[in-house]
Amino acid sequence: MKTEQRETAVQSGLAALDACHLPSAICHLPSDIGHPTSPRCPVSVIVPVKNEAENLRRCLPALAWADEVFVIDSQSTDDTAGVAAEHGATVVQFHFNGTYPKKKNWALDNVPFRNEWVLIVDADEVVVPELAGEITRRIATNEADGYYLNMKYFFLGRRIQHCGYSECWNLRLFKHQLGRYERMPVTAGVRTGDNEAHEHVELNGKVLRLVHELDHYAYPTIAAWVEKHNRYAIWEAEMYERFLREPVPASIGRGKQFKRRLKKIYLRLPLRFVVRFLYAYVVRLGFLDGMAGLVFCMLLSFYDFLAWANVYEKRVTVSSERRVAQPV
């Protein structure tokens, strides 16, 4: 698409969002933006992004089979909006209020979908043709209200087949009126990011699994991995007491319930970052993934250490504030 055409497409999409400066605003988008001329699968795709122009160049062409695609952006400073418009997607700007809702729940509440079904795809993921075909067939049967998708996890140029990442099931395809991500507000000013990363979808309905998998090209560089997991570690520290004390919600599915119960035990372990490395590299055969597996398992251990360190920092900060507040 020529530059003038691309800019016109972006401006027409954003003009409809001009009044949407609050996270609670409902944005009525032009229904003809990116509307396919040939029959497509009746599913609406949500792609949450920030500065993901390069990943979108790989992600969006693989979504051409879907009826409509919404790129939910957080005021990217790269060419994210231009790339999205170039591939026929509608760009919606999300303005985070600092606590809740985060990006995916806001989109589920406010974007005017044409379809009953939504698919959540991250910018670094690719829906392969076999998966697209299966989605089209399965939603037509009305056999379920949602589907878990597994991922093929690629890291440092190869697929990670061990390390505990051979299976990574998440509820990504569902009837949007029946599901929302867990409500986990964060404290204002905490640098956890504006998108749900570890929250699970709570669905009021029947859930099955799809056979074919998403390709997940995780983190093009080690620096990108560290930047994102630093935010994730801050979020883990923010949710630490909640994970320990609150009951596990039944609506996130049996598999996720089981993992959340294990997390309650795991968070109490001493030196759990050492446990994480041994589990991923030895028990889950991470050494079979070669040097990429070693690097990956070391990073997983570092992530757990960072989460623990953030919890410790919070406790030290709270203790210091209490001492300062005490009368002399």
C-alpha positions as CSV (number, residue, x, y, z in Angstrom):
1,M,0.0,0.0,0.0
2,K,1.3,3.5,-0.8
3,T,2.1,5.8,2.0
4,E,-0.8,8.1,1.2
5,Q,-3.3,5.2,1.2
6,R,-1.9,3.8,4.4
7,E,-2.1,7.1,6.2
8,T,-5.7,7.6,5.0
9,A,-6.7,4.2,6.4
10,V,-5.0,4.8,9.7
11,Q,-6.6,8.3,10.0
12,S,-10.1,7.0,9.2
13,G,-9.8,4.3,11.8
14,L,-8.4,6.7,14.5
15,A,-10.9,9.4,13.7
16,A,-13.7,7.2,14.9
17,L,-11.8,6.8,18.2
18,D,-11.2,10.5,18.8
19,A,-13.5,10.7,21.7
20,C,-12.1,7.5,23.3
21,H,-9.7,9.0,25.8
22,L,-11.0,7.0,28.8
23,P,-10.6,3.3,29.2
24,S,-14.3,2.9,29.8
25,A,-15.3,4.6,26.6
26,I,-17.2,2.6,24.0
27,C,-15.7,3.2,20.5
28,H,-18.0,2.9,17.6
29,L,-15.8,2.0,14.7
30,P,-16.6,2.2,11.0
31,S,-17.8,-1.3,10.0
32,D,-16.2,-1.1,6.6
33,I,-12.6,-0.7,7.7
34,G,-10.7,-3.8,6.7
35,H,-13.9,-5.6,5.8
36,P,-13.2,-8.5,3.6
37,T,-14.8,-8.8,0.1
38,S,-14.9,-12.6,0.2
39,P,-16.4,-14.9,2.8
40,R,-14.2,-15.3,5.9
41,C,-14.4,-17.3,9.1
42,P,-17.0,-15.6,11.4
43,V,-14.4,-14.8,14.2
44,S,-13.1,-11.5,15.5
45,V,-9.4,-11.4,16.3
46,I,-7.9,-9.2,19.0
47,V,-4.1,-8.5,18.8
48,P,-2.9,-6.5,21.8
49,V,0.3,-4.5,21.0
50,K,2.7,-1.8,21.8
51,N,5.6,-1.1,19.4
52,E,5.1,-4.4,17.5
53,A,5.5,-3.3,13.9
54,E,8.0,-6.0,13.0
55,N,6.1,-8.8,14.6
56,L,2.9,-7.6,13.0
57,R,4.4,-8.0,9.6
58,R,4.5,-11.8,10.3
59,C,1.4,-12.1,12.4
60,L,-1.3,-10.2,10.4
61,P,-0.9,-11.9,7.0
62,A,-1.6,-15.2,8.8
63,L,-5.0,-13.8,10.0
64,A,-6.4,-13.0,6.5
65,W,-8.9,-15.9,6.9
66,A,-10.7,-14.1,9.8
67,D,-13.7,-11.8,9.3
68,E,-12.2,-8.9,11.2
69,V,-9.0,-8.1,13.1
70,F,-8.6,-5.5,15.8
71,V,-5.1,-4.3,16.8
72,I,-5.4,-2.9,20.3
73,D,-2.5,-0.4,20.6
74,S,-1.0,1.5,23.5
75,Q,0.1,4.6,21.6
76,S,3.0,2.9,19.8
77,T,5.9,5.1,18.7
78,D,6.9,2.8,15.8
79,D,5.0,2.0,12.6
80,T,2.6,-0.4,14.4
81,A,-0.6,1.5,13.3
82,G,0.7,1.8,9.7
83,V,1.5,-1.9,9.4
84,A,-1.9,-2.8,10.9
85,A,-3.8,-0.6,8.4
86,E,-1.7,-2.0,5.6
87,H,-3.0,-5.5,6.4
88,G,-6.6,-4.4,6.7
89,A,-6.8,-4.4,10.5
90,T,-8.7,-1.8,12.6
91,V,-6.4,0.0,15.0
92,V,-8.0,0.9,18.4
93,Q,-6.0,3.0,20.9
94,F,-6.2,1.9,24.5
95,H,-5.5,4.3,27.3
96,F,-4.6,2.5,30.6
97,N,-5.8,4.2,33.8
98,G,-3.0,2.6,35.8
99,T,-5.1,0.0,37.8
100,Y,-7.9,-1.7,35.9
101,P,-9.1,-2.8,33.3
102,K,-6.1,-3.9,31.4
103,K,-6.0,-4.1,27.6
104,K,-7.7,-7.5,26.8
105,N,-10.6,-7.1,29.2
106,W,-11.1,-3.5,28.0
107,A,-11.3,-4.7,24.4
108,L,-13.7,-7.5,25.3
109,D,-16.0,-5.0,27.0
110,N,-15.8,-2.1,24.5
111,V,-14.9,-3.2,20.9
112,P,-18.1,-3.7,18.8
113,F,-17.4,-7.2,17.4
114,R,-19.4,-8.4,14.4
115,N,-19.0,-12.0,15.5
116,E,-19.9,-14.2,18.5
117,W,-16.4,-15.8,18.6
118,V,-13.2,-14.0,19.4
119,L,-9.6,-15.2,19.1
120,I,-6.8,-13.6,21.1
121,V,-3.4,-13.6,19.3
122,D,-0.2,-11.9,20.5
123,A,1.9,-10.1,17.9
124,D,4.7,-12.6,18.2
125,E,2.4,-15.5,17.3
126,V,1.3,-17.0,14.0
127,V,-1.9,-18.9,13.2
128,V,-0.8,-21.5,10.8
129,P,-3.2,-22.6,8.0
130,E,-4.0,-25.9,9.6
131,L,-5.1,-24.1,12.8
132,A,-7.1,-21.6,10.9
133,G,-9.0,-24.4,9.1
134,E,-9.6,-26.2,12.3
135,I,-11.0,-23.1,14.0
136,T,-13.4,-22.5,11.1
137,R,-14.6,-26.1,11.3
138,R,-14.9,-26.4,15.1
139,I,-16.8,-23.1,15.8
140,A,-19.4,-24.2,13.1
141,T,-20.2,-27.3,15.1
142,N,-21.3,-25.4,18.3
143,E,-19.9,-28.2,20.3
144,A,-18.3,-25.9,22.8
145,D,-18.2,-22.3,24.1
146,G,-14.4,-22.0,24.1
147,Y,-11.2,-23.8,23.0
148,Y,-7.8,-24.1,24.5
149,L,-4.8,-23.6,22.1
150,N,-1.4,-25.0,22.6
151,M,1.8,-23.3,21.4
152,K,5.0,-24.3,19.6
153,Y,7.5,-22.2,21.5
154,F,10.5,-20.9,19.4
155,F,13.5,-19.4,21.1
156,L,17.0,-18.5,19.8
157,G,16.3,-20.0,16.4
158,R,14.8,-23.4,17.5
159,R,11.7,-24.9,18.9
160,I,11.8,-25.5,22.6
161,Q,10.4,-29.0,23.0
162,H,11.3,-29.6,26.7
163,C,11.9,-27.3,29.7
164,G,8.2,-27.7,30.6
165,Y,7.2,-25.8,27.5
166,S,6.2,-28.7,25.2
167,E,2.7,-28.0,26.3
168,C,1.4,-24.5,27.0
169,W,-2.4,-24.5,26.8
170,N,-4.4,-21.3,27.1
171,L,-8.0,-20.4,26.5
172,R,-7.7,-18.1,23.4
173,L,-10.8,-18.8,21.4
174,F,-14.2,-18.3,23.0
175,K,-17.6,-16.7,22.7
176,H,-16.8,-13.2,23.9
177,Q,-20.0,-12.6,25.9
178,L,-19.2,-15.6,28.1
179,G,-15.6,-15.0,29.0
180,R,-13.3,-12.4,30.7
181,Y,-9.8,-12.5,32.0
182,E,-9.4,-12.7,35.8
183,R,-9.9,-9.3,37.4
184,M,-6.6,-8.6,39.1
185,P,-6.2,-4.8,39.6
186,V,-2.7,-3.5,40.4
187,T,-1.7,-0.6,42.6
188,A,-1.5,2.7,40.6
189,G,2.0,3.5,39.5
190,V,3.3,-0.1,39.6
191,R,5.2,-0.8,36.4
192,T,3.5,-4.1,35.5
193,G,2.4,-3.1,32.0
194,D,-1.1,-2.5,30.7
195,N,-1.8,-6.0,29.2
196,E,-2.9,-9.3,30.8
197,A,0.1,-11.6,30.7
198,H,-0.6,-14.3,33.3
199,E,-4.3,-13.8,34.0
200,H,-6.5,-16.6,32.8
201,V,-9.9,-16.4,31.0
202,E,-12.8,-17.3,33.2
203,L,-15.5,-18.8,30.9
204,N,-19.1,-19.5,31.7
205,G,-19.4,-22.5,29.4
206,K,-18.0,-25.7,28.0
207,V,-14.3,-25.8,26.9
208,L,-12.5,-28.2,24.6
209,R,-9.0,-28.4,23.0
210,L,-7.9,-27.7,19.5
211,V,-5.5,-30.2,17.8
212,H,-3.4,-27.8,15.8
213,E,-1.0,-25.3,17.5
214,L,0.0,-21.6,17.4
215,D,3.6,-20.8,16.4
216,H,5.0,-18.6,19.1
217,Y,8.2,-16.7,18.2
218,A,9.2,-15.8,21.7
219,Y,11.4,-12.8,22.1
220,P,13.7,-11.9,19.2
221,T,16.5,-11.0,21.6
222,I,17.6,-11.7,25.1
223,A,17.2,-8.0,25.9
224,A,13.5,-8.2,24.9
225,W,13.0,-11.3,27.1
226,V,14.6,-9.5,30.1
227,E,12.6,-6.3,29.6
228,K,9.2,-8.1,29.5
229,H,10.1,-10.5,32.4
230,N,11.2,-7.6,34.5
231,R,7.6,-6.3,34.2
232,Y,6.2,-9.8,34.8
233,A,8.3,-10.2,38.0
234,I,6.9,-6.9,39.3
235,W,3.4,-8.2,38.6
236,E,4.2,-11.5,40.4
237,A,5.3,-9.5,43.5
238,E,2.2,-7.4,43.3
239,M,0.0,-10.6,43.3
240,Y,2.1,-12.5,45.8
241,E,-0.2,-12.3,48.8
242,R,-3.2,-12.8,46.6
243,F,-1.9,-16.1,45.2
244,L,-1.1,-17.3,48.7
245,R,-4.3,-16.3,50.4
246,E,-7.2,-16.3,48.0
247,P,-9.1,-19.4,46.9
248,V,-8.4,-20.6,43.3
249,P,-11.3,-19.6,41.0
250,A,-13.2,-22.6,39.6
251,S,-13.9,-20.8,36.4
252,I,-10.3,-20.9,35.0
253,G,-10.5,-24.7,34.2
254,R,-9.2,-27.8,36.0
255,G,-5.7,-27.6,34.5
256,K,-5.2,-24.0,35.5
257,Q,-6.7,-24.7,38.9
258,F,-4.2,-27.5,39.5
259,K,-1.3,-25.2,38.5
260,R,-2.5,-22.4,40.7
261,R,-2.7,-24.8,43.7
262,L,0.8,-25.9,43.0
263,K,1.9,-22.3,42.9
264,K,0.6,-21.7,46.4
265,I,3.0,-24.4,47.6
266,Y,5.9,-23.4,45.2
267,L,5.8,-19.7,46.4
268,R,6.7,-20.9,49.9
269,L,9.8,-22.9,48.9
270,P,13.2,-21.6,49.9
271,L,15.6,-20.9,47.0
272,R,12.8,-21.6,44.6
273,F,14.8,-20.2,41.7
274,V,17.2,-23.1,42.1
275,V,14.3,-25.5,42.2
276,R,13.0,-23.9,39.0
277,F,16.3,-24.5,37.1
278,L,16.6,-28.1,38.2
279,Y,13.0,-28.8,37.4
280,A,13.2,-27.2,33.9
281,Y,16.7,-28.4,32.9
282,V,16.8,-31.8,34.6
283,V,13.3,-33.1,35.4
284,R,11.7,-31.6,32.2
285,L,14.7,-32.6,30.1
286,G,15.7,-29.0,29.1
287,F,19.2,-30.3,28.4
288,L,17.8,-32.0,25.3
289,D,17.1,-28.6,23.8
290,G,20.9,-27.9,23.6
291,M,22.4,-24.6,24.3
292,A,19.1,-22.8,23.7
293,G,17.6,-25.0,26.4
294,L,20.4,-24.1,28.8
295,V,19.9,-20.4,28.2
296,F,16.2,-20.7,28.5
297,C,16.3,-22.6,31.8
298,M,18.8,-20.1,33.2
299,L,16.5,-17.3,32.3
300,L,13.5,-19.0,33.9
301,S,15.5,-19.4,37.1
302,F,16.5,-15.7,36.9
303,Y,12.8,-14.7,36.4
304,D,11.9,-16.6,39.6
305,F,14.7,-14.9,41.5
306,L,13.6,-11.5,40.2
307,A,10.0,-12.2,41.4
308,W,11.3,-13.2,44.8
309,A,13.6,-10.2,45.0
310,N,10.7,-7.9,44.2
311,V,8.6,-9.4,47.0
312,Y,11.5,-8.9,49.4
313,E,12.0,-5.3,48.2
314,K,8.3,-4.6,48.9
315,R,8.6,-6.0,52.5
316,V,11.7,-3.9,53.2
317,T,10.0,-0.8,51.8
318,V,6.8,-1.3,53.9
319,S,8.9,-1.9,57.0
320,S,10.9,1.2,56.5
321,E,7.8,3.3,55.9
322,R,6.3,2.0,59.2
323,R,9.4,2.9,61.1
324,V,9.4,6.4,59.7
325,A,5.7,6.8,60.5
326,Q,6.1,5.8,64.2
327,P,6.2,8.8,66.6
328,V,9.5,9.5,68.2
